[in-house]
Amino acid sequence: MAEPVTLITCSGLLNTGRLTTLTGTALLRRSPDIVEASLPASRPLEEAARYAGRILALDGCEDACALRRLREIGVEPDLHVVATECGITKDGMAEPRFDEIERLAGAVLAAVRGGSESG
């Protein structure tokens, strides 16, 4: 089995950003053997990145806030998944839907299990 990942989520205010937070929380609860932590990119990440085995940047859109934040501290994530590249529409302040959480969670799990980038 692959080493668990730490998710760094963009956690923005729009639906896709909030979706990354909800997806991270759902995966942490459902698959603690696969996802060891889920942290918003807005938090200090230096210590978490230092102790993380593998890191997956989970972004809501092409702005790639989580990826950019990791790179600002000199960390290149092992994996990167973008919600809008998984068929999820950026829809302003709309509430993230259950089916979107499931779709994005599936993309994250596929990336982790496949060991390659997705989305």
N, CA, C and O atoms as a GROMACS GRO file, in nm:
protein
  476
    1MET      N    1   0.084  -0.119   0.000
    1MET     CA    2   0.000   0.000   0.000
    1MET      C    3   0.088   0.125   0.000
    1MET      O    4   0.193   0.129   0.065
    2ALA      N    5   0.045   0.225  -0.074
    2ALA     CA    6   0.121   0.349  -0.085
    2ALA      C    7   0.120   0.426   0.047
    2ALA      O    8   0.028   0.412   0.128
    3GLU      N    9   0.222   0.505   0.064
    3GLU     CA   10   0.233   0.589   0.183
    3GLU      C   11   0.117   0.689   0.186
    3GLU      O   12   0.081   0.744   0.082
    4PRO      N   13   0.057   0.713   0.304
    4PRO     CA   14  -0.055   0.808   0.313
    4PRO      C   15  -0.012   0.948   0.270
    4PRO      O   16   0.106   0.982   0.271
    5VAL      N   17  -0.110   1.029   0.232
    5VAL     CA   18  -0.082   1.165   0.188
    5VAL      C   19  -0.138   1.267   0.285
    5VAL      O   20  -0.233   1.242   0.359
    6THR      N   21  -0.075   1.382   0.283
    6THR     CA   22  -0.128   1.501   0.350
    6THR      C   23  -0.187   1.587   0.240
    6THR      O   24  -0.120   1.621   0.143
    7LEU      N   25  -0.315   1.622   0.256
    7LEU     CA   26  -0.381   1.710   0.160
    7LEU      C   27  -0.361   1.854   0.202
    7LEU      O   28  -0.379   1.890   0.318
    8ILE      N   29  -0.324   1.937   0.106
    8ILE     CA   30  -0.321   2.081   0.127
    8ILE      C   31  -0.429   2.136   0.035
    8ILE      O   32  -0.418   2.128  -0.087
    9THR      N   33  -0.534   2.192   0.095
    9THR     CA   34  -0.650   2.236   0.018
    9THR      C   35  -0.649   2.387  -0.001
    9THR      O   36  -0.603   2.462   0.085
   10CYS      N   37  -0.700   2.432  -0.115
   10CYS     CA   38  -0.702   2.577  -0.139
   10CYS      C   39  -0.798   2.646  -0.044
   10CYS      O   40  -0.771   2.757   0.001
   11SER      N   41  -0.911   2.582  -0.014
   11SER     CA   42  -1.006   2.632   0.086
   11SER      C   43  -1.054   2.774   0.060
   11SER      O   44  -1.078   2.850   0.153
   12GLY      N   45  -1.068   2.810  -0.066
   12GLY     CA   46  -1.115   2.943  -0.101
   12GLY      C   47  -1.261   2.965  -0.065
   12GLY      O   48  -1.328   2.875  -0.013
   13LEU      N   49  -1.310   3.085  -0.091
   13LEU     CA   50  -1.447   3.122  -0.056
   13LEU      C   51  -1.551   3.076  -0.158
   13LEU      O   52  -1.668   3.060  -0.124
   14LEU      N   53  -1.509   3.054  -0.281
   14LEU     CA   54  -1.604   3.012  -0.384
   14LEU      C   55  -1.636   2.863  -0.369
   14LEU      O   56  -1.571   2.793  -0.291
   15ASN      N   57  -1.736   2.817  -0.442
   15ASN     CA   58  -1.781   2.678  -0.426
   15ASN      C   59  -1.669   2.577  -0.444
   15ASN      O   60  -1.663   2.478  -0.371
   16THR      N   61  -1.580   2.598  -0.540
   16THR     CA   62  -1.475   2.499  -0.564
   16THR      C   63  -1.372   2.499  -0.450
   16THR      O   64  -1.318   2.394  -0.416
   17GLY      N   65  -1.345   2.613  -0.392
   17GLY     CA   66  -1.254   2.619  -0.279
   17GLY      C   67  -1.312   2.553  -0.156
   17GLY      O   68  -1.243   2.478  -0.087
   18ARG      N   69  -1.438   2.581  -0.129
   18ARG     CA   70  -1.504   2.517  -0.015
   18ARG      C   71  -1.515   2.367  -0.038
   18ARG      O   72  -1.509   2.288   0.056
   19LEU      N   73  -1.532   2.329  -0.164
   19LEU     CA   74  -1.540   2.187  -0.199
   19LEU      C   75  -1.411   2.114  -0.162
   19LEU      O   76  -1.417   1.999  -0.117
   20THR      N   77  -1.296   2.178  -0.178
   20THR     CA   78  -1.170   2.111  -0.144
   20THR      C   79  -1.163   2.083   0.007
   20THR      O   80  -1.113   1.979   0.048
   21THR      N   81  -1.212   2.175   0.087
   21THR     CA   82  -1.214   2.156   0.232
   21THR      C   83  -1.306   2.041   0.270
   21THR      O   84  -1.268   1.955   0.349
   22LEU      N   85  -1.425   2.040   0.214
   22LEU     CA   86  -1.522   1.935   0.245
   22LEU      C   87  -1.472   1.798   0.199
   22LEU      O   88  -1.491   1.698   0.268
   23THR      N   89  -1.407   1.795   0.083
   23THR     CA   90  -1.353   1.670   0.031
   23THR      C   91  -1.240   1.620   0.121
   23THR      O   92  -1.234   1.501   0.152
   24GLY      N   93  -1.151   1.709   0.162
   24GLY     CA   94  -1.043   1.670   0.251
   24GLY      C   95  -1.094   1.614   0.381
   24GLY      O   96  -1.044   1.512   0.429
   25THR      N   97  -1.194   1.679   0.439
   25THR     CA   98  -1.253   1.632   0.565
   25THR      C   99  -1.318   1.495   0.546
   25THR      O  100  -1.303   1.407   0.630
   26ALA      N  101  -1.391   1.479   0.436
   26ALA     CA  102  -1.458   1.351   0.410
   26ALA      C  103  -1.356   1.238   0.393
   26ALA      O  104  -1.375   1.129   0.447
   27LEU      N  105  -1.250   1.264   0.320
   27LEU     CA  106  -1.148   1.161   0.298
   27LEU      C  107  -1.073   1.128   0.426
   27LEU      O  108  -1.037   1.013   0.450
   28LEU      N  109  -1.049   1.228   0.508
   28LEU     CA  110  -0.980   1.206   0.634
   28LEU      C  111  -1.062   1.113   0.724
   28LEU      O  112  -1.007   1.025   0.791
   29ARG      N  113  -1.191   1.133   0.726
   29ARG     CA  114  -1.281   1.048   0.807
   29ARG      C  115  -1.295   0.909   0.748
   29ARG      O  116  -1.290   0.809   0.819
   30ARG      N  117  -1.314   0.904   0.617
   30ARG     CA  118  -1.343   0.779   0.548
   30ARG      C  119  -1.222   0.690   0.523
   30ARG      O  120  -1.231   0.568   0.527
   31SER      N  121  -1.108   0.753   0.497
   31SER     CA  122  -0.989   0.678   0.456
   31SER      C  123  -0.865   0.725   0.531
   31SER      O  124  -0.770   0.773   0.468
   32PRO      N  125  -0.863   0.711   0.663
   32PRO     CA  126  -0.747   0.761   0.738
   32PRO      C  127  -0.618   0.686   0.706
   32PRO      O  128  -0.509   0.735   0.735
   33ASP      N  129  -0.629   0.568   0.647
   33ASP     CA  130  -0.510   0.494   0.606
   33ASP      C  131  -0.450   0.552   0.477
   33ASP      O  132  -0.334   0.525   0.445
   34ILE      N  133  -0.529   0.629   0.404
   34ILE     CA  134  -0.484   0.689   0.278
   34ILE      C  135  -0.454   0.838   0.295
   34ILE      O  136  -0.356   0.888   0.239
   35VAL      N  137  -0.537   0.907   0.372
   35VAL     CA  138  -0.520   1.051   0.396
   35VAL      C  139  -0.490   1.072   0.544
   35VAL      O  140  -0.576   1.048   0.629
   36GLU      N  141  -0.368   1.117   0.574
   36GLU     CA  142  -0.329   1.132   0.715
   36GLU      C  143  -0.360   1.270   0.771
   36GLU      O  144  -0.367   1.286   0.893
   37ALA      N  145  -0.378   1.369   0.684
   37ALA     CA  146  -0.410   1.504   0.730
   37ALA      C  147  -0.469   1.583   0.613
   37ALA      O  148  -0.443   1.553   0.497
   38SER      N  149  -0.548   1.684   0.647
   38SER     CA  150  -0.603   1.775   0.547
   38SER      C  151  -0.596   1.916   0.606
   38SER      O  152  -0.661   1.947   0.705
   39LEU      N  153  -0.515   2.000   0.542
   39LEU     CA  154  -0.489   2.134   0.594
   39LEU      C  155  -0.517   2.240   0.489
   39LEU      O  156  -0.484   2.221   0.372
   40PRO      N  157  -0.578   2.350   0.528
   40PRO     CA  158  -0.598   2.460   0.433
   40PRO      C  159  -0.466   2.530   0.402
   40PRO      O  160  -0.380   2.545   0.489
   41ALA      N  161  -0.450   2.572   0.279
   41ALA     CA  162  -0.327   2.640   0.236
   41ALA      C  163  -0.306   2.772   0.308
   41ALA      O  164  -0.194   2.824   0.308
   42SER      N  165  -0.410   2.826   0.369
   42SER     CA  166  -0.399   2.954   0.439
   42SER      C  167  -0.326   2.942   0.573
   42SER      O  168  -0.287   3.043   0.631
   43ARG      N  169  -0.308   2.821   0.623
   43ARG     CA  170  -0.240   2.800   0.751
   43ARG      C  171  -0.089   2.792   0.730
   43ARG      O  172  -0.043   2.767   0.618
   44PRO      N  173  -0.011   2.813   0.835
   44PRO     CA  174   0.134   2.791   0.822
   44PRO      C  175   0.160   2.644   0.789
   44PRO      O  176   0.113   2.554   0.860
   45LEU      N  177   0.234   2.619   0.682
   45LEU     CA  178   0.250   2.482   0.633
   45LEU      C  179   0.390   2.426   0.648
   45LEU      O  180   0.412   2.308   0.621
   46GLU      N  181   0.483   2.507   0.690
   46GLU     CA  182   0.623   2.463   0.694
   46GLU      C  183   0.642   2.336   0.776
   46GLU      O  184   0.705   2.241   0.729
   47GLU      N  185   0.591   2.333   0.897
   47GLU     CA  186   0.609   2.217   0.983
   47GLU      C  187   0.536   2.095   0.928
   47GLU      O  188   0.591   1.985   0.927
   48ALA      N  189   0.412   2.114   0.884
   48ALA     CA  190   0.336   2.002   0.830
   48ALA      C  191   0.407   1.943   0.708
   48ALA      O  192   0.414   1.822   0.692
   49ALA      N  193   0.458   2.029   0.622
   49ALA     CA  194   0.528   1.982   0.502
   49ALA      C  195   0.656   1.907   0.538
   49ALA      O  196   0.693   1.812   0.470
   50ARG      N  197   0.721   1.950   0.642
   50ARG     CA  198   0.846   1.886   0.684
   50ARG      C  199   0.822   1.742   0.728
   50ARG      O  200   0.906   1.654   0.704
   51TYR      N  201   0.708   1.716   0.793
   51TYR     CA  202   0.682   1.584   0.848
   51TYR      C  203   0.591   1.498   0.760
   51TYR      O  204   0.571   1.380   0.789
   52ALA      N  205   0.537   1.554   0.655
   52ALA     CA  206   0.449   1.478   0.567
   52ALA      C  207   0.529   1.380   0.482
   52ALA      O  208   0.638   1.412   0.434
   53GLY      N  209   0.474   1.261   0.465
   53GLY     CA  210   0.537   1.165   0.375
   53GLY      C  211   0.519   1.208   0.231
   53GLY      O  212   0.616   1.239   0.161
   54ARG      N  213   0.394   1.209   0.188
   54ARG     CA  214   0.361   1.256   0.053
   54ARG      C  215   0.260   1.370   0.067
   54ARG      O  216   0.180   1.373   0.160
   55ILE      N  217   0.265   1.463  -0.027
   55ILE     CA  218   0.176   1.579  -0.023
   55ILE      C  219   0.097   1.585  -0.153
   55ILE      O  220   0.152   1.569  -0.262
   56LEU      N  221  -0.034   1.608  -0.139
   56LEU     CA  222  -0.121   1.629  -0.254
   56LEU      C  223  -0.181   1.768  -0.242
   56LEU      O  224  -0.248   1.799  -0.143
   57ALA      N  225  -0.156   1.852  -0.341
   57ALA     CA  226  -0.218   1.985  -0.347
   57ALA      C  227  -0.356   1.967  -0.409
   57ALA      O  228  -0.367   1.917  -0.521
   58LEU      N  229  -0.459   2.006  -0.337
   58LEU     CA  230  -0.597   1.993  -0.384
   58LEU      C  231  -0.653   2.132  -0.409
   58LEU      O  232  -0.689   2.205  -0.316
   59ASP      N  233  -0.660   2.167  -0.537
   59ASP     CA  234  -0.707   2.301  -0.576
   59ASP      C  235  -0.847   2.296  -0.632
   59ASP      O  236  -0.889   2.196  -0.691
   60GLY      N  237  -0.919   2.406  -0.613
   60GLY     CA  238  -1.054   2.414  -0.665
   60GLY      C  239  -1.059   2.456  -0.811
   60GLY      O  240  -1.148   2.414  -0.885
   61CYS      N  241  -0.963   2.538  -0.852
   61CYS     CA  242  -0.964   2.588  -0.990
   61CYS      C  243  -0.823   2.612  -1.039
   61CYS      O  244  -0.725   2.581  -0.971
   62GLU      N  245  -0.814   2.666  -1.158
   62GLU     CA  246  -0.684   2.690  -1.222
   62GLU      C  247  -0.600   2.796  -1.152
   62GLU      O  248  -0.484   2.813  -1.187
   63ASP      N  249  -0.656   2.868  -1.056
   63ASP     CA  250  -0.575   2.964  -0.980
   63ASP      C  251  -0.468   2.893  -0.897
   63ASP      O  252  -0.365   2.952  -0.863
   64ALA      N  253  -0.492   2.766  -0.865
   64ALA     CA  254  -0.396   2.679  -0.798
   64ALA      C  255  -0.337   2.741  -0.670
   64ALA      O  256  -0.215   2.746  -0.654
   65CYS      N  257  -0.423   2.787  -0.583
   65CYS     CA  258  -0.380   2.851  -0.458
   65CYS      C  259  -0.299   2.756  -0.368
   65CYS      O  260  -0.198   2.798  -0.311
   66ALA      N  261  -0.341   2.631  -0.356
   66ALA     CA  262  -0.268   2.536  -0.271
   66ALA      C  263  -0.131   2.507  -0.330
   66ALA      O  264  -0.031   2.506  -0.259
   67LEU      N  265  -0.126   2.482  -0.460
   67LEU     CA  266   0.002   2.455  -0.526
   67LEU      C  267   0.095   2.575  -0.514
   67LEU      O  268   0.213   2.560  -0.482
   68ARG      N  269   0.043   2.693  -0.538
   68ARG     CA  270   0.123   2.816  -0.529
   68ARG      C  271   0.176   2.836  -0.386
   68ARG      O  272   0.293   2.871  -0.368
   69ARG      N  273   0.092   2.814  -0.287
   69ARG     CA  274   0.134   2.832  -0.147
   69ARG      C  275   0.245   2.734  -0.110
   69ARG      O  276   0.341   2.772  -0.043
   70LEU      N  277   0.232   2.609  -0.154
   70LEU     CA  278   0.337   2.511  -0.126
   70LEU      C  279   0.469   2.553  -0.192
   70LEU      O  280   0.575   2.545  -0.130
   71ARG      N  281   0.461   2.596  -0.315
   71ARG     CA  282   0.582   2.637  -0.386
   71ARG      C  283   0.647   2.760  -0.322
   71ARG      O  284   0.769   2.775  -0.326
   72GLU      N  285   0.565   2.847  -0.262
   72GLU     CA  286   0.618   2.965  -0.192
   72GLU      C  287   0.708   2.924  -0.075
   72GLU      O  288   0.800   2.997  -0.040
   73ILE      N  289   0.680   2.809  -0.015
   73ILE     CA  290   0.763   2.764   0.098
   73ILE      C  291   0.866   2.661   0.052
   73ILE      O  292   0.930   2.595   0.134
   74GLY      N  293   0.882   2.647  -0.078
   74GLY     CA  294   0.985   2.559  -0.132
   74GLY      C  295   0.948   2.412  -0.136
   74GLY      O  296   1.037   2.327  -0.136
   75VAL      N  297   0.819   2.381  -0.140
   75VAL     CA  298   0.773   2.242  -0.143
   75VAL      C  299   0.704   2.214  -0.275
   75VAL      O  300   0.613   2.286  -0.316
   76GLU      N  301   0.749   2.109  -0.342
   76GLU     CA  302   0.683   2.062  -0.464
   76GLU      C  303   0.600   1.941  -0.425
   76GLU      O  304   0.655   1.840  -0.381
   77PRO      N  305   0.466   1.949  -0.440
   77PRO     CA  306   0.382   1.836  -0.398
   77PRO      C  307   0.406   1.714  -0.486
   77PRO      O  308   0.448   1.725  -0.602
   78ASP      N  309   0.380   1.599  -0.430
   78ASP     CA  310   0.393   1.473  -0.504
   78ASP      C  311   0.280   1.459  -0.605
   78ASP      O  312   0.298   1.400  -0.712
   79LEU      N  313   0.164   1.512  -0.571
   79LEU     CA  314   0.045   1.502  -0.655
   79LEU      C  315  -0.030   1.634  -0.656
   79LEU      O  316  -0.018   1.714  -0.563
   80HIS      N  317  -0.108   1.655  -0.761
   80HIS     CA  318  -0.188   1.778  -0.772
   80HIS      C  319  -0.319   1.743  -0.840
   80HIS      O  320  -0.319   1.687  -0.950
   81VAL      N  321  -0.430   1.775  -0.777
   81VAL     CA  322  -0.563   1.753  -0.832
   81VAL      C  323  -0.636   1.886  -0.832
   81VAL      O  324  -0.631   1.961  -0.734
   82VAL      N  325  -0.705   1.917  -0.944
   82VAL     CA  326  -0.780   2.042  -0.958
   82VAL      C  327  -0.926   2.007  -0.984
   82VAL      O  328  -0.957   1.935  -1.080
   83ALA      N  329  -1.016   2.057  -0.901
   83ALA     CA  330  -1.158   2.024  -0.910
   83ALA      C  331  -1.217   2.057  -1.046
   83ALA      O  332  -1.290   1.976  -1.103
   84THR      N  333  -1.186   2.175  -1.100
   84THR     CA  334  -1.246   2.212  -1.229
   84THR      C  335  -1.196   2.123  -1.342
   84THR      O  336  -1.263   2.114  -1.446
   85GLU      N  337  -1.083   2.058  -1.326
   85GLU     CA  338  -1.033   1.965  -1.427
   85GLU      C  339  -1.093   1.826  -1.409
   85GLU      O  340  -1.066   1.735  -1.488
   86CYS      N  341  -1.174   1.810  -1.305
   86CYS     CA  342  -1.244   1.683  -1.279
   86CYS      C  343  -1.392   1.695  -1.316
   86CYS      O  344  -1.473   1.611  -1.277
   87GLY      N  345  -1.427   1.799  -1.391
   87GLY     CA  346  -1.564   1.817  -1.436
   87GLY      C  347  -1.653   1.896  -1.342
   87GLY      O  348  -1.775   1.898  -1.359
   88ILE      N  349  -1.595   1.961  -1.243
   88ILE     CA  350  -1.672   2.041  -1.147
   88ILE      C  351  -1.670   2.187  -1.193
   88ILE      O  352  -1.565   2.240  -1.228
   89THR      N  353  -1.787   2.249  -1.193
   89THR     CA  354  -1.800   2.385  -1.241
   89THR      C  355  -1.779   2.486  -1.129
   89THR      O  356  -1.836   2.474  -1.020
   90LYS      N  357  -1.697   2.586  -1.157
   90LYS     CA  358  -1.678   2.696  -1.063
   90LYS      C  359  -1.803   2.782  -1.071
   90LYS      O  360  -1.834   2.838  -1.177
   91ASP      N  361  -1.876   2.792  -0.959
   91ASP     CA  362  -2.008   2.854  -0.960
   91ASP      C  363  -2.024   2.954  -0.846
   91ASP      O  364  -2.123   2.950  -0.772
   92GLY      N  365  -1.927   3.042  -0.831
   92GLY     CA  366  -1.938   3.149  -0.733
   92GLY      C  367  -1.965   3.103  -0.593
   92GLY      O  368  -1.893   3.020  -0.539
   93MET      N  369  -2.070   3.155  -0.535
   93MET     CA  370  -2.101   3.127  -0.395
   93MET      C  371  -2.198   3.011  -0.377
   93MET      O  372  -2.253   2.993  -0.268
   94ALA      N  373  -2.221   2.931  -0.482
   94ALA     CA  374  -2.309   2.814  -0.470
   94ALA      C  375  -2.253   2.718  -0.366
   94ALA      O  376  -2.132   2.713  -0.344
   95GLU      N  377  -2.341   2.644  -0.304
   95GLU     CA  378  -2.298   2.544  -0.206
   95GLU      C  379  -2.244   2.422  -0.278
   95GLU      O  380  -2.306   2.375  -0.374
   96PRO      N  381  -2.131   2.369  -0.233
   96PRO     CA  382  -2.081   2.244  -0.290
   96PRO      C  383  -2.184   2.133  -0.269
   96PRO      O  384  -2.248   2.125  -0.164
   97ARG      N  385  -2.200   2.049  -0.370
   97ARG     CA  386  -2.299   1.942  -0.365
   97ARG      C  387  -2.232   1.810  -0.327
   97ARG      O  388  -2.112   1.791  -0.346
   98PHE      N  389  -2.312   1.719  -0.272
   98PHE     CA  390  -2.263   1.588  -0.232
   98PHE      C  391  -2.198   1.514  -0.349
   98PHE      O  392  -2.092   1.454  -0.333
   99ASP      N  393  -2.263   1.519  -0.467
   99ASP     CA  394  -2.206   1.447  -0.582
   99ASP      C  395  -2.072   1.506  -0.624
   99ASP      O  396  -1.987   1.435  -0.676
  100GLU      N  397  -2.052   1.636  -0.601
  100GLU     CA  398  -1.923   1.698  -0.632
  100GLU      C  399  -1.815   1.653  -0.533
  100GLU      O  400  -1.700   1.628  -0.572
  101ILE      N  401  -1.853   1.642  -0.406
  101ILE     CA  402  -1.759   1.591  -0.305
  101ILE      C  403  -1.717   1.450  -0.342
  101ILE      O  404  -1.599   1.416  -0.336
  102GLU      N  405  -1.813   1.368  -0.380
  102GLU     CA  406  -1.784   1.229  -0.417
  102GLU      C  407  -1.696   1.222  -0.542
  102GLU      O  408  -1.603   1.141  -0.547
  103ARG      N  409  -1.723   1.304  -0.640
  103ARG     CA  410  -1.643   1.306  -0.763
  103ARG      C  411  -1.499   1.348  -0.733
  103ARG      O  412  -1.405   1.284  -0.780
  104LEU      N  413  -1.483   1.454  -0.656
  104LEU     CA  414  -1.349   1.502  -0.624
  104LEU      C  415  -1.274   1.403  -0.534
  104LEU      O  416  -1.155   1.381  -0.551
  105ALA      N  417  -1.345   1.344  -0.438
  105ALA     CA  418  -1.283   1.241  -0.353
  105ALA      C  419  -1.235   1.124  -0.438
  105ALA      O  420  -1.127   1.071  -0.414
  106GLY      N  421  -1.314   1.084  -0.535
  106GLY     CA  422  -1.274   0.976  -0.625
  106GLY      C  423  -1.149   1.011  -0.703
  106GLY      O  424  -1.062   0.927  -0.722
  107ALA      N  425  -1.141   1.135  -0.749
  107ALA     CA  426  -1.022   1.179  -0.824
  107ALA      C  427  -0.898   1.180  -0.735
  107ALA      O  428  -0.789   1.142  -0.778
  108VAL      N  429  -0.915   1.224  -0.611
  108VAL     CA  430  -0.802   1.225  -0.516
  108VAL      C  431  -0.756   1.082  -0.489
  108VAL      O  432  -0.637   1.052  -0.495
  109LEU      N  433  -0.850   0.993  -0.461
  109LEU     CA  434  -0.814   0.852  -0.433
  109LEU      C  435  -0.747   0.787  -0.553
  109LEU      O  436  -0.652   0.710  -0.537
  110ALA      N  437  -0.796   0.816  -0.673
  110ALA     CA  438  -0.736   0.761  -0.794
  110ALA      C  439  -0.592   0.811  -0.810
  110ALA      O  440  -0.504   0.734  -0.847
  111ALA      N  441  -0.570   0.938  -0.783
  111ALA     CA  442  -0.435   0.994  -0.792
  111ALA      C  443  -0.342   0.931  -0.690
  111ALA      O  444  -0.229   0.896  -0.721
  112VAL      N  445  -0.392   0.916  -0.567
  112VAL     CA  446  -0.309   0.858  -0.460
  112VAL      C  447  -0.277   0.712  -0.491
  112VAL      O  448  -0.162   0.669  -0.478
  113ARG      N  449  -0.376   0.638  -0.530
  113ARG     CA  450  -0.355   0.496  -0.557
  113ARG      C  451  -0.273   0.472  -0.683
  113ARG      O  452  -0.197   0.376  -0.692
  114GLY      N  453  -0.291   0.561  -0.780
  114GLY     CA  454  -0.218   0.547  -0.906
  114GLY      C  455  -0.078   0.600  -0.898
  114GLY      O  456   0.008   0.565  -0.979
  115GLY      N  457  -0.055   0.686  -0.799
  115GLY     CA  458   0.078   0.744  -0.782
  115GLY      C  459   0.116   0.842  -0.889
  115GLY      O  460   0.234   0.877  -0.904
  116SER      N  461   0.017   0.889  -0.967
  116SER     CA  462   0.048   0.987  -1.071
  116SER      C  463  -0.047   1.104  -1.058
  116SER      O  464  -0.146   1.097  -0.985
  117GLU      N  465  -0.015   1.211  -1.129
  117GLU     CA  466  -0.099   1.330  -1.122
  117GLU      C  467  -0.232   1.301  -1.188
  117GLU      O  468  -0.242   1.221  -1.280
  118SER      N  469  -0.334   1.367  -1.138
  118SER     CA  470  -0.469   1.356  -1.194
  118SER      C  471  -0.530   1.493  -1.193
  118SER      O  472  -0.517   1.569  -1.097
  119GLY      N  473  -0.598   1.524  -1.303
  119GLY     CA  474  -0.669   1.651  -1.306
  119GLY      C  475  -0.590   1.765  -1.345
  119GLY      O  476  -0.641   1.877  -1.350
   0.00000   0.00000   0.00000
